[in-house]
Amino acid sequence: MTASNIRVIHILRLDALDWLKSVYLAKRTGIYVGKAYPEGISVRIPVRNAVARLRSKELIDASLGTLNQSNPY
């Protein structure tokens, strides 16, 4: 497996704008877990890609949200 085959899914943030910022900041900085993003870094969020990402996130969130009905954890 190469690095290009690895995908990271950010699903922990509920606020759409915070989630999008986190996705693009992580990609730009390479920081995915355990560290804060450096101050002063800005990112460009392309609208068309952002809308597609939000739709995918909503589907994943909805699917994961149904797990509490069948799984006590």
N, C-alpha and C positions, 0 to 999 in steps of 0.2 A: 504494500500500500504506500502510495506517495502522498506528500502533503496536499497535492491538488485534489486527492480523493476524499479528504477529510472535510466534513461540514460541521459547523458549530451552530446550534440552534439556541438563540436567546429566548427563553420563554418565561423568565421570572418577573419581568416588569409588566405591570398592568396598564400603565399610562402609555398610549401609543407614541407620543413624541419622545418620551424618555426612552422607550424601547428602541425606536429608530436611531436616536443619538447613540445609544449604547452599541448597537450593531455596527454602525459606521465608525465609531471611535475605536472599537475593538479591532476592526479590520485595519484601520490606519495605524494603530499603535502596536498591534500584536499582543495586547494585554487582554486575556480572556477570563482569567480567574484570579482572585485573591489580591489584586492591586487596584488602587484608584487610578483613573486616567490623569495624566499630567494636566496642570492648569494651562489655559491659553491655547489649547489645540482646537482648531475648528475643522468641521467637515462639511462637505457639500452632499446633500441628500437629494438624489434625482427623484423627482416626483413620480414618474411612471414606475420606477423600480420600487419606490417606497409603498405605493398603493398595492403592488403585487405582493410585496413582503407582508404588509398588514393583512391582506386577505388570507395568505397562507397561515399567518400567526393565529388569526381568528379561528380557522378550521382546526388547527392543532389544539388551541386552548379549549375549544368546544369538545373535541374528542377526549382530551385529558380530563375535562370537567365531568364527564360521565363516569369516570372510574370510581369516584367516591360513592356511587350507587352500588357498586359490586365489590369494592375493595375497602376494607376498614383502614388501610394505611393511607 
